[in-house]
């Protein structure tokens, strides 16, 4: 029996499972879609205005922290937005205001305007203006992605925009309305996975396999995050912003919010690994269509181990870099290392890092096994993950037969050279 005539492992079960997962996610969107008004977060009478620093000088002024005169910086700035745009204002920065960086003439800043405060303290530093450099950076990102990825890069950007839209239109408003955080995060991440993968790589079997591996790994990561958060009794109150939410939205499940953050963060790495593994299996299959599933799995898993080793290191360094100021702060104390690492403010980051890494590692064998089984030897289909990454639309044997048919007729006793050469190449014999 020729290779093209062998029965192909049916992907119907996998496709049905993915469709069911997508339908459940859509039901979750419908059930938890934000309705009604968001909870009252308190009055926010203060406004923010843009300004440009004109002059910075030193002086003595009343420090409200110690209620006594103290050294301070007097900052003169010109307002560039708001009702008073064009006016020159002055505000004091006490020496105890350690959160205010050094300012210099020409700095474009954002000022907090509190009209009820006395003149020297009506305006205060809030942040720097970053719109222009960030817009340039975003533009450079779009140019690089489109220049390298071309049409697929455009589709990837559309997937990114759709993912952000789901997070902004559904996830955040639903969480603010005290919907169950874990269920909301799962529904949102599944929809994001569908949009991101199918928009970037197209609706084909290979993408479906990558999506199935992503969803299975995401389910494992969610269950592990929920269990570890409960076992370690993480309350979610280590973050100042979370404590503020406890006051402004008291019914919010902060532990669930913590788990939801882990799940959403894990998705960004999972789809990268799963797509890479499916693409690798697909490339091996194209190079040798007769390679059995066990060999496909073994060879692809070897490369997957290398990928995971580097990606896990990247994850650990990324989390360590983000938490570096926190670690330096605690290192100044005299707490034992064990107590330092198990304190909630540090344990949250450790749990986030380890749970995400476990889900990442598990995604490699899961996705590779699915790809090796579904995309194994059989009747080939178009499995393109992008330009040039998939096998040809038809079986290699059919193309060879067409070439053989185009050759001039030979006597029955004369063996066609081209066919013998193809058979020798297929068998791995040189010459």
N, C-alpha and C positions, 0 to 999 in steps of 0.2 A: 504494500500500500504506500503510495507517495505521501510525502510530508504534508502536502496541501490537502490531502483527502482525509487526514486524521481528524477526529472530532475535536472541536475546540472547547475548552472549559468555558462553560456558559457564565457570562458576567451578569446574568439577569438578577440573581439573588443579591449581589452587591449593589446593583443599580437600584433595586427595589428598597434595600435597606437605607441607601442614601436619600432616596425620595421620601421615605417615611420620616427620616430625621429632619429633612427640610420642612415637611408638613407640620411636624411637631413644633419646630421653631417658629413657623408662621402662626400656629395656634398660640404659642407663648407670646408672640408680639401682639396678637389680638387681645389676649387675656390681660396682659400687663401694660397695654398701651396707656400712656399717661392721659388721664381724664380729670377734668375739674381743675381747680386752682391748686397751685403748689402751696406747701405750708408757708406760713408767714415767717420770714426771716428777720423781722424787726425793721424799724425805721432806719433808713440810710440817708440822713439829710445832707451829708457831706458830698462834695463834688471834687473832681480831679481836673486840673488844668495843666496845659503844657507851658513850659517857660524855658528861657535861655539864661544861663548864669552870666552876669555882667561883671561882678566883682566879689571877691572873698577877702574879708579882713578879720582880725582877732580883736576881742574886746572882753569886758566883764559884763555879765548880765545875770538876771535872776534865773536860777536853775530850779525848775519845778520839782525835780526828783529829790533834791535835798532842801528845797525851800530856803535857799540862801544864795548870795552872789557867787558866781563861779566863772571860770574861763569859758568862753564860747566863741563860735565863729558867726560873724554877721555876713549873710549871703544876700547880695543884691541881684535880682533877676527881673527880666522883662517877660511879662505874660504874652504868650502867642496863641492862646485859645480862650474860650469862655467869654462871658459878657464884658469883662474888663481887659480884653486883649489890647496890648499896646502899652499898658500901664507898667511902671517900674515899681516893684515891691521889695521889701526887705524882711527877712526872717532870720531868727536866731537858731543856731544849732548848739545846744549845751555840750559841754565836755563829756557828760554822762550818756549822751546819745551815741552809743557804740555802733548802732545799726546804720548810721548815716556815713557813707564813705566820704573820702576827700573829694571836694568839688573844686573845679577850676573854671576860670572864665571861658565861655564858649560851650560848656557842657549843656546839652539839651536834656532837661529833666521833666519829671511829672511831679506836681505839687498837690498835696492834699489841702483843700480849702475848707476851713471850718469857720464860718462867719461869726459864730458866737464866741470865739476865742479872742483874747486881747490882741492888738495889732502885731506885737513881735512874734506871736505864736499862731496867728490866723493861718499862715501858710507854713507848711512843713514838707520836708523832702519825703517823697514816696518811692520813686524809682527813676531810672533813666529811660529816655525814649529810645526804642529799639526798632521802630517800624521800618525805617529805610534799610538798614543792613539785613534785617530778616527777610524783607521782600526781595532784596538782591540775592540772598542765599536761596530762597525758594525758587526764584527764577533760574538760578544756576542749576539747581536740582532737576527742574523740569527739562532744561536744555540737555543735560547730561543723560537723563533717562531716555529721552526721545532720540537723541543722537545715536546712542548705542543700541537701544531696543527697537527703534523705529516704530512700526505700527504696534508691535507687541508692547513696547514701552508706553505708547499712548493708552492702550487698553489697561496696562498696569496702573497708570495714573487715574484712569476712570474708576478702577476698583478701589484705589486708595480714597478717592473722593466719596464713593458710595459707602465705604467703611466708616469714614468720619461722619457722614450724614446719619448713619444708624446710631453711632455713639451719641451724637449731639441731639438728634430728634427723639430717640427712644431711651437709650440707657440712662443718661443723666436725668432727664425729667421723670422717668419711672422710679429711679432711686430716691429722688427728692420727694416723691409722693408715697414713700414708705412701702413700696412693693417689695416682695421677697428678693433680696439682693442676689442670691445664688441663682435662682431660677431666671431672673431678669438677665444676669450676665451670661448664662448658658444660651438663652434664646438669642441674645444679641451676637454672641461670638459665633454661633452656628450660622446665622444669617450673613455675618461678615465673611466667614470662611467661604460660603457659597458665592457671594458676590466677588470677592477678591480672586479666588481661583478660577472661576469660570470666565470672568471678564479678562483676566490676564492670559489664560492659557487656552480658552475656548472650550465649548461643551463637547468633550470627547471622552473616550473610555479611560485614557491615561489620567486625565484630570479627575475623573470620578474616583479612580483608585487612590490618588493623592488625597482627595477630599475625605474618603472613607478612613484612611490612615490618620488624617488630622483629627477627625471627629472622635475616633476611638481613643487616641492619645489625649485629646481634650477632656473626654469623660474620665479617664484615669487620673489626669491632673486635678480635675475638679473634686473627685472623691478623696484623693490624697490630701489636697489643701484643706478641705472641710474637716477631715478626720484629724489632721495634725493641728489645726487651729483649735479644735476642741480639746485634744489631748494635752496640748501645752497651755491651755487656758489663756489664749491671747484674747484680750478684751477689745483691741482696736483703739484704746484710749492713749496710746503712747504719743500719737501725733497731735500737736497743738490744734491743727485744723480739724481733726476728728473730734476733739473736745469741744470746739466751737460748734460743730454740727450737733453734738449731743444737746447743746443748749438751744440752738435754733430749730432743730428738727428732732425732738426728743424721742420719737418713736422709731428712729432709724436704727437698724441692726448693724452696729459697727463691726461685729465679727463677720457677719455676712458680707459687709462692704469690703473687708479685708480679703476674704476669699474671692470675691468678685474681681478685685484688682489683680490677684494672682492669676486667675483664669484669663482675663483679658490680656495681661502681659505675656502669658505663655503662648497665646495664639500667634503672635508675631514671629516667634522663632519656629513653631511647629510647622507652619505651612512651607517655610523655606526648606526644612529638612525633608519633609515628605515629598515635595515636588522634586527635589534633587534625587531622592532614592528611586522614584518612579522613572525619572528621566534616565538614570543609570541602568536600571533593568531594561528599559526600552532600547537603550544603545547596545547593550550586550545581546539582546534578542535580535536586533538588526544585523549585528556583526556575525552572529551564528544562530540562524533561525531554528536549528535543531537542538540547541542547548536545553537539557531537561530542567524542569523547575528547581530541582535541588541544587544544580550547579548555578543557575541564575541567582538563587537566594544566597548561596555561599560566596560567590564572587562579589555580588553587590553589597553584601553585609560587610565584607572586608573593607571596602571603600567607605561604607557607612561608619565603621568604627573610627577611621581616620577623621571623618567629618565631625563626628560627635566629640572626639577628643579635643579638637580645636574649638568647636562651638561651646562646649562646656567651659573651657578655659576663658573664652570670651565673655560668657555669662558671669562667671565668678568675678572677673576683673571689672566688668561693667558695674555690678552691684557694689563691689568693694570701692570702686572709684566714687560712686554716688554717695556712699556712706563714709568716705574718708574724713570729712570734717567732724562727723559724729564720733568716729573712733579716736581721733586726736583729742577731742574734748574729754572722753572718758579716760584716755590714757594719762591725763594729767592727774587723775585721782589715784587712790591707793587701793582700789578694789581688786580682788583676785580676778584672773583672766576668766575663770569659769563663771563667776557671778556676772562679770561684764557681758559675756556672750549670751547668758541666759536671761538678762534683763530684757523686758518687753521691747524697749525701743530698738535694741540690737537684734533680739530674737525674731522680730517681724521680718527684718531683712534677710536673716539667715534662712528662715522658713521659706520666704519667697524665692530665694536663690536655689535652695535644695529641692523644693517641690518642682520648680520649673525645670531644673536639670534632670530630675527623674523622669518627668514627662517627656522631655526631649530625647533622652536615651531610649525610653520605651518606644518612641515613635519609629525608630529605625528598624528594629526587627518586625514590628507590626506592619508597617507600610511595605517593607521589602518582601515579606511573606505574601501579602495581598497581591503585590505587583507580579511576583514570580508565578503565582498560581493563576491569576486572571490573564496575564499577558504572556503566558508560557507558550510552548510550541503548539501550533494549531493553525487554523485559518487566519491569516493576518488581516488586520484592519488598520485603518489610518489612525495612528496613535500620536499624532503630532503634539508635542508640548510647545512648539515654537518653530520658526523657520529652520529647517535643516536638522531638527532633532529627532524626527520620527522616521520610521521605515517607509518605503515607497507604498503607494496605494494598493498594489497587488503583490502576490507572492513572488519571490525571486525566481522560483522554478517556472512560473508562467512566463516571465520575461525571457528566460533562457529558452523555453520551448518556442516562443515567438521568433527568437533569433534563429533557432535551428530550422524552423519552418521556412524562414526566408533564404536559407542556404540552397544552392543548386542541388538537384537530386543526385545522389551517388549510388553506385552499384551496391547491392545488398551486402556483398562481401567487404566493401570498403567502409571502415569505421570512420565516422565524421571526427576530424581532428578537434574541432572546437568543442564538441560535446565531451570528448575524452579529457581535454584540458580542463574543462569546467568541473568534471567529476574529480580529477586529480587535485585541483585547488580546493574543492569542497572537502576532500579527505585529508587536506593538509600536506599534500605531497608537492614538493617544489618541482619546477620544470614543466 
